[in-house]
Amino acid sequence: MVLMDIKVTGSFPDGHSESRKMEMTVFGEAGNNSATSKTVGHCAATAAMMILNGEITLRGVIAPIVPELYKPMLKNLQGKGINIVTK
């Protein structure tokens, strides 16, 4: 099982702050794929397919904070049972 619980608080120049919480739980399958292999393998395979299909045209080392990268990737991963819930 892989559990992820991320809490982020950001402060802005105008003085206000915002908090976000993201959670993910992925279970492995007995005798098949572990939760770690799912989360690492599906992410790498999804990125590779997106590059081959021309969906990712950015080049070089890219931080996963670029919406053109993470939004379609998260959508694809949801279809594979990997969901990150934002609260």
C-alpha positions, 0 to 999 in steps of 0.5 A: 500500500502507498499512502500520500498525505501532502499539506501545503500552505502558501503566502501571497504578496497581498498578505493572504494565504491559502492551504491545500491538502492532497491525499492518495491511497493505492493498494497492491494486488497479491501476487501481481503488481505492488502499489509501488510498482503501480505508482512508479510504473504507471507514471513513467509509462504514461509520460512515455506514451504522452511524449510518443503521442505528441501530447508532451512537446516540452523538452529537457528536465521539467518540474511537474508543476507545469499544467500542460504536463500534470493535468493530462497525466493525472487524468490518464492515471485516474483511469488506472486507479491512481487518484489524488484527491485535493481538499 
